[in-house]
Amino acid sequence: MTSLRSPRKRSSPPLIARVPRALVTIGLALMALVYAFPLVWMAVSGLKTNQQIFTDPFALPETWDFSIWVEAWQVGNLGRYALNSAIVTGTTLIVVLICASLAAFSFATYTFKGKGIVMGVLSLGLLLPLQSYFIAQSSMFNALYITNTRFALIIPYVAMGLPLATYLLTAYLKALPLELFEAARIEGASDLGLFRLIAMPLLRPGIATVGIFTALNAWNEFLLALLYIQDDALKTIPTGLLAFSSRYVTDYGLLFAALTIVTAPMIAIYIAFNKQIVEGITAGSLK
């Protein structure tokens, strides 16, 4: 007796595989243009006067005079503000990377009582908005007399950066083979040796990702810098840029020039570490 076997249906390829490569390239190019156009327009507008910006906002400048950028640096006191931003961002970055990498190593390689509770508390930092605890935070800072100091920015920046950094690095470490750590422990490596010799070298892509996110958030943060810092000598770049706007007049040419100056370093850092950032984001997605 013979049985007829129904022919197996061929699975259809994914939709992205059926789309011609040229269309995908064109779509990605158009998306990149949408995101890049405001940055280019900002840089070009920084070479115009207010009259030129309002008369023909999308035209090229009549003269490519980069001395406007020098004037914006001097008039806006951007050197002082950039130094303050660098100090606050650098300190925040160092503290977040050290604490998050140590916490991620503990969460990924050890089992201890209360581990889930600690992770749950960290998750609150991802869920709760700044406004939900701002009043309590301000009361604490006033009681500790640290308002109008750099600590009033560094402490909340670290607190806001730790949850995401810890989760990303933990996911990255959990994607690594556990046998690496077990073999090193059999060879007599201590906990500190495991962290320093194995975990940290393998965490470099993840650290690059976390570092960029943390630095961008601290560099661009405006609300806390506006509320906690009144001394002009301690202001960071986001609040310092208010110097280009008065109650009645705004010099948009100088403002766009200043925005271009302070945006360029972050874009350059992102481009330089783009490969590590992508690796760090996707490394923990598969195990």
N, C-alpha and C positions, 0 to 999 in steps of 0.2 A: 504494500500500500504506500503510495507516495503522497506526500502533502505539499501543497503549494505554499510557498513562503512569499508573503507579500513583499514587494520591493521596499527597501528602506528609504524613507524620505531624507533627502539631503537638507541639512540645516542651512538656512539662508545666512549669508555673511552679515556681519554687523552693518548698520546703516553707514557708519563712518567709512567702512571699507568700500562701499558702493559709490561713494561720492568721488568724483574725479579729483585727483590731487591738485589740479590747477584751481578748482573752485575753493578747496580748503585753503590754499595759499592766498588767494584773493580775499577770502573772508577774514583770515588772520591779519592780512595787511591793512584792511579797512578798520579792523578793531584797533590795531596799533596806532593808526592815524587818528582815530577818535580820541585816544588817550594822550597822544603826543602833541596834538594841535594846541591845547591850552597852554602847555609849557612853552612851546615855540612862540605862540602869540604873546605870552608874558615877557619873554626875553626880548622880542622885537619891540614891544611897547615900551620897554625900559630905555629905548633909544629915541623916544619921541617926546615932544612937549604935550602939555594938556590939550592945547588947541588941535594938534595933529591927531591925537587919540580920539577926540570927540568928532572931528570933521570926517576922518576916514579911518576907522579903527582897524581895518584889515589891510591897509596899504603898507608898503615898506617905508621905513623912515627916509626922510629927504637926505639926511647926512648920517653916516654911521659913526657917530661921535661917542666913543666908549668912555670919554671923560665924565659922562653923566654917572656912570657906575662908581667912579672914584668920588664924585661929589656925594652920591648917596651913602657911600661908606663913611665919609667924613661928617656929613650933616646929621645922619642918623646915629652916629656913635656906635656903628655896628661892631667895631673892634672890641669894645667893652662888653657888649651884649653877647657877641660870639664867644668870648672867653668865659663868661658866666654859663652859657649854654654848654660849652665844652666841659667845664668842671662838673656841672650837675649831671649831664648825660654820661660822662666817663665814669664818675663815681657810681651812678645807678647801674651802669652796664657791668662794672666789675663785681659789685655786690650780688646782682641778680645771677650772673653766670656762675659764681662760686657757690652760692646757696642752692641754686636750681640743679646744678650738676651733682652736688653731694646728695640732695634729696632724691633726685632721679635714680642715682646709684643705689640708694637704700631701698626705694620702692621696687626697683626692677630685680634686685638680686637677693633680698632678704624677706622673710616672712616673720612678722612680729604682731603682737596683740595691739589692736587699735589702728592698724594700717588703713582699713577702710574708712574709719572715722576721720583720720587725718586727710585722706584724699577727698572726702566729702567736704571738709572745711575749706580745702583749697579750691574746690569747685565753686564755692560761694564767691570767690574772687572773680570768677568768669561770668557769674550770673548777675551779681548785684551791681547796679550802676553807681557811679560816683556820687550822685545826688542823694542816694539813700543813706549814706553815712557821713555826709559832708559836715553836718552840724556837730555831730559827736566828735569828729576829727578836729574841727576848729576849736572846740572847747578844750580838748586835750592839748593842742598846740599852744593855746593861750595859757593854760595852767603850767606848761613846761617852759614858757617864755622862749619859744623857738620860732614864733612868727617873725617875718621879715628877716629870716636867715636862710641860707641854702638848705639847711636840714629840713625846713618846712616843705621843700620840694623833693629832696632826695628820698625821704622816708615814704611818702605816699607813692612816688614813682616806683620804688622797689616793691612796695606792697602790691601795686597794680601789675607789675611785670612778672612776679614770681609764679602765680598760678599757671599762666599759659606756658612759661618757660619750663616749669616742672613737668607739665603734662607732655609737651613735645619731646623733651629729653627722655622721659620715662618710656614713651612709646618707641623711641629710637633704640634704647637699650634692650627692651623686651624683644625686639626683632632680631637681636644678635643671638648666636648659639650659646646656650648656657654652659656647654662643655668647655668653652674658652676659660671661663672663670673657675670651673671645677678643676681643670687641668692645672691652672696656675696655683690653685690652693693646695693641690696634691704636691706640687713642687715646693711648697713652703711659703708662698707669698702671703703677706699679711693683708688685712683689709685696706690699709692705705696703699700698699703696693698694687693691689688689684685695681684700685681707683686710679692711681697715678700712671701705671704702666700699661694697663689694658683699656680701661673705660675711657680715659681722657683722649688717647690717640684716636679711638674709634668714634668718639663723639664730635670730632671736628666739624663735619657737615651740619650736625644738629646745632652745635654751638654757634656756627655762622648764621644759621637761620634765626635762632633765638636772639643773637646779638643785634641783627639788623632790625628785627621787630621792636626790641626793647629800645634801641637807640632812636628809631624813628618816633616812637611814642613819646619818649622823654624830650626829644628835640623840638617836637611840634606842639606839645601840650600848652594850652593857653589859659584855661579856667583857673587852675590852682595858682599858676604864676601871676595871674592878674589879682587874685584875692589875697594871697599871702605875702607878696613882695611889693612894698611901696617905695623902698629906697632905690633910686635910679641906678646906683652903682651895683646893685645886685640883680637887676632885671635881666631876663633872658630875651632871646630874639623875638619870640611871638609877641610879647608885650612891648618890647622896644620898638617894634614897627609901628606902634600907635603914634610915635613921634612925627610920622609923615602925615597924620590926619589931625586937623584941628576941628573946632566946632563948626566952622563955616567953610573952610577950604581944605581940599586934599590935593597934594601934588602927586598925581597918579604916575607921572613919568618917573620920579624918584622912587615912588613906592614899588613900581614894577621892577625897577633896577635893583632895589634892595631885596625884593622877593627872589629875583633870579640869583643874586649872590648867595643867599642863605639856602636856596634849594639845591644849587649845583653840587655841593659836597655830598649830600645824601644820595643824589642820583648817581654820582660817581662811585660811591661805596657800594650801592646796590648792583651796579653794572660789574664792578670788579669781583664781587662775591656771588654773582648770579648762579653759577654752577653749584656752589656749595649750598645755596639757599634751596634750590630745587631738590637736590639730593636729601637735604635735611627734612623737607616737607614730605617727600614720598617714601623715605626709608622705612618709616614705621607703619605704612599703610598695609604692607603685606608681611606675613610671618611664615 
